[in-house]
């Protein structure tokens, strides 16, 4: 997963939910400029703010253990 792919997915989900960028930014408690840059794939986007946007979209994050044993 790359920052660009994450940004494109966020844009896709936002549009699917019928939200404008300013509406999603407000719901997530982040600035409009941040959201614009996040959707553009900015590599230095703050993780906490990115998670807030994903949470506002109703997304769940899953980290897979590379060992695959679930522990």
C-alpha distances in whole Angstrom, upper triangle without the diagonal:
4,7,8,6,7,10,11,11,13,15,16,16,19,21,21,22,25,24,25,22,25,26,22,23,26,25,22,24,23,24,23,23,20,18,19,17,14,14,14,11,13,12,15,14,16,14,17,18,14,15,18,17,15,18,20,18,19,15,15,12,13,12,13,15,15,18,18,22,21,23
4,5,5,6,9,10,11,12,14,15,17,18,20,21,23,25,23,23,21,24,25,21,21,25,24,21,23,21,22,21,20,17,16,16,14,12,12,11,8,10,8,12,12,14,13,17,17,13,15,18,17,15,19,20,19,20,17,17,15,15,15,16,18,18,21,22,25,24,26
4,6,5,6,9,10,11,12,14,15,16,18,20,21,23,21,21,18,20,22,18,18,21,21,18,20,18,18,18,16,13,13,13,10,8,9,8,5,6,6,9,8,11,11,14,14,10,13,16,14,13,17,18,17,19,16,17,15,16,16,18,20,20,24,24,27,26,27
4,5,5,6,9,10,11,12,14,15,17,18,20,21,20,19,17,20,21,18,18,22,22,20,22,19,19,18,16,14,13,12,10,8,8,6,4,7,8,11,11,14,14,17,16,13,15,18,15,15,18,19,18,20,17,18,17,19,19,20,23,23,26,26,30,29,30
4,5,5,6,9,10,10,12,14,15,16,18,20,19,19,17,21,21,18,19,22,22,20,22,20,21,19,18,16,14,14,13,10,9,9,7,10,11,14,13,16,15,18,17,13,15,17,15,13,17,18,16,18,15,16,15,16,17,18,21,21,24,24,27,26,28
4,5,5,6,9,10,11,12,14,15,17,18,17,18,15,18,19,15,16,19,18,16,19,17,18,17,16,14,12,13,11,8,8,9,7,10,10,13,11,13,12,14,13,9,11,14,11,10,14,15,13,15,12,13,12,14,15,17,20,20,24,23,26,25,27
4,5,5,6,9,10,11,12,14,15,17,15,15,12,15,16,13,14,17,17,15,17,15,15,14,13,11,9,9,8,5,4,6,5,8,10,12,10,13,13,15,13,10,12,14,11,10,14,14,13,15,13,15,15,17,18,20,23,24,28,27,30,28,30
4,5,5,6,9,10,11,12,14,15,15,15,13,17,17,15,16,19,19,17,20,18,18,16,16,14,11,11,11,9,6,7,7,11,13,16,14,17,16,18,16,13,15,16,13,12,16,16,14,16,14,16,16,18,20,21,25,25,29,28,31,29,31
4,5,5,6,8,10,10,12,14,14,15,14,17,17,14,15,19,17,16,19,18,19,17,17,16,12,13,13,10,8,10,10,13,15,17,15,17,16,17,16,12,13,15,12,10,13,14,11,13,11,13,13,15,17,19,23,23,27,26,28,27,29
4,5,5,6,9,10,11,12,11,12,10,14,13,10,12,15,14,12,15,14,15,14,15,13,9,10,11,8,6,10,10,13,14,16,13,15,14,15,13,10,11,12,8,7,11,11,8,11,9,12,13,16,18,20,24,25,28,27,30,28,30
4,6,5,6,8,10,11,10,10,9,12,13,10,12,15,15,14,17,15,15,13,14,13,9,9,11,9,6,9,10,13,16,17,15,17,17,18,15,12,14,14,11,11,14,13,10,13,13,16,17,20,22,24,27,28,32,31,33,31,33
4,6,5,6,9,10,10,11,11,15,15,12,15,18,17,16,19,18,19,17,18,17,13,13,15,12,9,12,13,16,18,21,18,20,19,20,18,15,16,17,13,12,15,14,11,13,12,16,17,19,21,23,27,28,31,30,33,31,33
4,5,5,6,9,9,11,11,14,13,10,13,16,14,14,17,17,18,16,18,17,13,14,16,13,11,14,15,18,19,21,18,19,18,19,17,14,14,14,11,9,12,11,7,10,9,13,14,17,20,22,26,27,30,29,31,29,31
4,5,5,6,5,7,8,11,9,7,10,13,11,12,15,14,15,13,15,15,11,12,14,12,10,13,15,17,20,21,18,19,18,18,16,13,14,13,10,10,12,10,7,10,11,15,16,20,22,25,29,30,33,32,34,32,34
4,5,5,6,7,9,12,11,10,13,15,14,15,18,18,18,15,17,17,13,13,16,15,12,14,16,19,22,23,20,22,22,22,19,17,18,17,13,13,15,13,11,14,14,18,20,23,25,28,31,32,36,34,37,34,37
4,5,8,10,12,15,13,12,16,17,16,17,20,20,21,18,21,20,16,17,19,17,14,17,19,22,24,26,23,24,23,23,21,18,19,18,15,14,15,14,10,12,13,17,19,22,25,26,30,32,35,33,35,33,35
4,6,9,11,13,11,10,14,15,13,14,17,18,19,17,20,19,16,17,19,17,15,19,20,22,25,26,23,23,22,22,19,18,18,16,13,13,13,11,8,10,12,16,18,22,25,27,31,32,35,33,36,33,35
4,7,10,12,10,10,13,14,13,15,18,18,19,16,19,19,16,16,19,18,15,19,21,23,26,27,24,25,24,24,21,19,20,18,15,15,16,13,11,14,16,19,22,25,28,30,34,36,39,37,39,37,39
4,6,8,6,6,10,11,10,12,15,15,15,13,16,16,12,13,17,15,13,17,19,21,23,24,21,22,22,21,18,17,17,15,12,13,14,11,10,13,15,19,21,24,27,30,33,35,38,37,39,36,38
4,5,5,6,9,10,11,12,14,14,13,10,13,14,11,11,14,14,12,15,18,19,22,23,20,21,22,21,17,17,18,16,13,15,16,13,12,16,17,21,23,26,29,32,35,36,40,39,41,38,40
4,5,5,6,9,10,11,12,11,10,7,9,10,7,7,11,11,9,12,15,16,19,19,16,17,18,18,14,14,16,14,11,13,15,12,12,16,17,20,21,25,27,30,33,35,38,37,39,37,38
4,6,5,6,9,10,10,9,8,6,9,10,8,9,13,13,12,15,17,18,21,21,17,18,19,18,15,15,17,14,12,15,16,13,13,17,18,22,23,27,29,32,35,37,40,39,42,39,40
4,5,5,6,9,10,10,10,9,12,13,10,12,15,15,14,17,19,20,23,23,19,19,20,18,15,15,16,13,11,14,14,10,11,14,17,20,22,26,28,31,35,36,40,38,40,37,39
4,5,5,6,8,8,10,8,12,11,8,11,13,12,12,15,16,17,20,20,16,16,17,15,12,12,13,10,7,10,11,7,8,11,13,16,18,22,24,28,31,33,36,35,37,34,35
4,6,5,6,5,6,5,9,8,6,9,12,11,11,14,16,16,18,18,14,14,15,13,10,11,12,9,7,11,12,9,10,14,15,18,19,23,25,28,31,33,36,35,37,35,36
4,5,5,6,7,8,11,11,10,13,15,14,15,18,20,19,22,21,17,17,17,15,12,13,14,11,10,13,13,9,12,15,17,19,21,25,27,30,33,35,38,38,39,36,37
4,6,8,10,11,14,13,11,14,17,15,16,19,20,20,22,22,18,17,17,14,12,13,12,9,8,11,10,6,9,11,14,16,18,22,25,28,31,33,36,35,37,33,34
4,6,9,10,13,11,9,13,15,13,14,17,18,18,19,18,14,13,13,11,8,9,9,5,5,8,7,5,8,11,12,15,16,20,22,25,28,30,33,32,34,31,32
4,7,9,12,10,10,14,15,14,16,19,19,18,20,18,15,13,14,11,8,11,11,7,8,12,11,9,12,14,16,18,19,22,24,28,30,33,36,35,36,33,34
4,7,8,7,7,11,12,11,13,15,16,15,17,15,12,11,12,10,7,9,11,8,8,11,12,11,13,16,16,18,19,22,24,27,30,32,35,35,36,34,34
4,5,5,7,9,10,11,13,14,16,14,17,15,12,12,14,13,9,11,14,11,11,14,15,13,15,19,19,22,22,25,27,30,33,34,38,37,39,37,37
4,5,5,6,9,10,11,12,14,14,17,16,13,14,16,15,12,12,15,13,11,15,16,14,15,19,19,22,23,26,28,31,34,35,39,38,40,38,39
4,5,5,6,9,10,11,13,11,14,13,11,13,15,15,12,13,16,15,13,16,18,17,18,21,21,23,23,27,28,31,33,34,38,38,40,38,39
4,5,5,6,9,10,11,9,12,11,8,9,12,12,8,9,12,12,10,13,15,14,15,19,18,20,20,23,24,27,30,31,34,34,37,34,35
4,5,5,6,8,10,10,13,12,9,11,12,13,9,8,12,11,8,11,13,12,12,16,16,18,18,22,23,26,29,30,34,33,36,33,34
4,5,5,6,9,9,13,13,11,13,15,16,12,12,15,14,12,14,17,15,15,19,18,21,21,24,25,28,31,32,36,35,38,36,37
4,5,5,6,5,9,9,8,11,13,15,12,11,14,15,12,14,17,17,17,20,19,21,20,23,24,27,29,30,34,34,36,34,36
4,5,5,5,8,9,6,9,10,12,9,8,11,12,9,11,14,14,14,17,15,17,17,20,20,23,26,27,30,30,33,31,32
4,5,8,11,12,10,13,14,15,12,10,13,14,10,11,15,14,13,16,15,18,17,20,21,24,27,27,31,31,34,32,33
4,6,9,11,10,14,15,17,15,13,16,17,14,15,19,18,17,20,19,21,20,23,23,25,28,28,32,32,35,34,35
4,6,9,8,12,13,15,14,11,14,16,14,14,18,18,17,20,18,19,18,20,20,22,25,25,29,29,32,30,32
4,6,6,10,11,14,13,11,14,16,14,15,19,19,19,21,20,21,19,21,21,24,26,26,30,30,33,32,33
4,6,9,10,14,13,11,14,17,16,16,19,20,20,22,20,21,18,20,19,21,23,23,27,28,31,29,30
4,6,9,12,11,11,14,16,15,16,19,20,21,23,21,21,19,21,20,23,24,24,28,29,32,30,30
4,6,9,8,7,10,12,11,13,16,16,17,19,18,18,17,19,19,22,24,25,28,29,31,29,30
4,6,6,6,9,10,11,12,14,16,17,19,17,18,16,18,18,21,23,24,27,28,30,28,28
4,6,5,6,9,10,10,12,14,15,16,15,14,12,15,14,18,20,21,24,25,27,24,24
4,5,5,6,9,10,10,12,14,15,14,14,13,15,16,19,21,23,26,26,28,25,25
4,5,5,6,9,10,11,13,14,14,15,14,17,18,22,24,26,29,29,30,28,28
4,5,5,6,9,10,11,13,11,12,11,14,15,19,21,23,26,26,28,26,26
4,5,5,6,9,10,10,9,9,9,12,13,17,20,22,25,24,26,23,24
4,5,5,6,9,10,10,11,11,15,17,20,23,25,28,28,29,26,27
4,5,5,6,9,9,11,12,16,18,21,24,26,29,28,30,27,28
4,5,5,6,5,7,8,12,15,18,21,23,26,25,27,24,25
4,5,5,5,7,9,13,15,19,22,24,27,26,27,24,25
4,5,8,10,12,16,19,22,25,28,31,29,31,28,29
4,6,9,12,15,18,21,25,27,30,28,30,27,29
4,7,10,13,17,19,23,25,28,26,28,24,26
4,7,10,13,16,19,22,24,23,24,21,23
4,7,10,13,16,19,21,19,21,18,20
4,7,10,13,16,18,17,19,16,17
4,6,10,12,15,13,15,12,14
4,6,9,12,11,13,11,12
4,6,9,7,10,8,10
4,5,5,7,7,8
4,5,8,9,11
4,6,8,9
4,6,8
4,6
4
